[in-house]
């Protein structure tokens, strides 16, 4: 919004609008041994070994307020491939959607009400703006799926961190404590197939603590950022919970549950800005038929806060483990290493690096020993601008 254009009626009525772009070039390593077989239907990204260019995201956004109480926002997104971890056919319209659309009633800083489609107030991963990612490929990067996904309606349409619902939230003691409690449609709300057949609502909540008495600045906005690039010192600890009943229509039902704890620290020391993040998530009692998993990560960035050439260089590293606690034990380990070059903060940056993905208990993907999973490495060049 700081770089956006503005429609301004008066001091209390205005709208910001602008454009954001993420352009990627990737070499996606082979994640399966074909051995003369053909790629099974529905698993195109498991049979990949190619270099491709894409619009990872193109966003037109609006934000503003009608008056001091009634606020609004919307992100209208498009992409030119059918999946973050691989390519189907090059396409645009089938991947265009309203990613976020909400109305926020700010009765006071301590008590606000948000309604619409937006990021689920659960984990730091689910609330972090992807345009601030230290590792551009994000959280849960694996052809086996993202275990950091909460129980959202977005799980069904490739918009995993968003859900439609209503949230009561606010900042207490100038942001020392932020609370978010909401009710949502959720992943298992009267949808077809094995995901659910009844009208079941999901519930999610998050509490985040910042020791502002030590001089750290509170993250008072609804969403979060991966890094503030040394503009503010941050130390935040968050706890989240997400639950929803489900019924698969075949005699099985239950209540899916997930909880998470995470932390972020970023502080400027002269020209050096270290960033460290930790997160843990535990999910259980999900369908198929009762599955459970857990995932955790450690992420960091070291930024040199001086211009070298055109921008400020930084090194970002991420380790994550996805622990599948079913009988299949399909664990995934991922290490991401990226060189980040901030030409104008998040408004203009270049990121270059690789994701090294290790798959445990590799599967025979079409049950005839002709297509087997294998470890793989993906290289990504990510360009980003915001206006």
HELIX and SHEET records of a PDB file:
HELIX    1   1 UNK A   44  UNK A   47  5                                   4    
HELIX    2   2 UNK A   93  UNK A   95  5                                   3    
HELIX    3   3 UNK A  124  UNK A  127  1                                   4    
HELIX    4   4 UNK A  130  UNK A  132  5                                   3    
HELIX    5   5 UNK A  153  UNK A  156  5                                   4    
HELIX    6   6 UNK A  193  UNK A  195  5                                   3    
HELIX    7   7 UNK A  212  UNK A  214  5                                   3    
HELIX    8   8 UNK A  345  UNK A  347  5                                   3    
SHEET    1   A17 UNK A   5  UNK A  10  0                                        
SHEET    2   A17 UNK A  13  UNK A  28 -1                                        
SHEET    3   A17 UNK A  50  UNK A  65 -1                                        
SHEET    4   A17 UNK A  70  UNK A  78 -1                                        
SHEET    5   A17 UNK A  97  UNK A 108 -1                                        
SHEET    6   A17 UNK A 111  UNK A 119 -1                                        
SHEET    7   A17 UNK A 162  UNK A 172 -1                                        
SHEET    8   A17 UNK A 177  UNK A 184 -1                                        
SHEET    9   A17 UNK A 202  UNK A 210 -1                                        
SHEET   10   A17 UNK A 234  UNK A 247 -1                                        
SHEET   11   A17 UNK A 253  UNK A 269 -1                                        
SHEET   12   A17 UNK A 272  UNK A 286 -1                                        
SHEET   13   A17 UNK A 291  UNK A 304 -1                                        
SHEET   14   A17 UNK A 312  UNK A 324 -1                                        
SHEET   15   A17 UNK A 332  UNK A 342 -1                                        
SHEET   16   A17 UNK A 348  UNK A 359 -1                                        
SHEET   17   A17 UNK A 376  UNK A 386 -1                                        
SHEET    1   B 2 UNK A  32  UNK A  33  0                                        
SHEET    2   B 2 UNK A 372  UNK A 373 -1                                        
END                                                                             
